[in-house]
């Protein structure tokens, strides 16, 4: 199997994994763990008051998602850079 065929199969699988839940569960609400935790705390302890308020609250859910994606991309970049440096250093040390 050629490289482009493998890449095409992987791309189709990734798109399927991302789109599958949206296609199969059309009426579902995909919420985050923070919202679920807040609901559970308010159900068990209705008089609970948070210790502090957020310093900066995003204007919309889309901006919040963008910031989360940027944070994930930055972390992946740092991790990839560190792993790349470590694997590139190993052959140099053998010489």
Buried (B, 14 or more C-beta within 10 A) or exposed (E): EEEEEEEEEEEEEEEEEEEEEEEEEEEEEEEEEEEEEEEEEEEEEEEEEEEEEEEEEEEEEEEBEEEEEEEEEEEEEEEEEEEEEEEEEEEEEEE
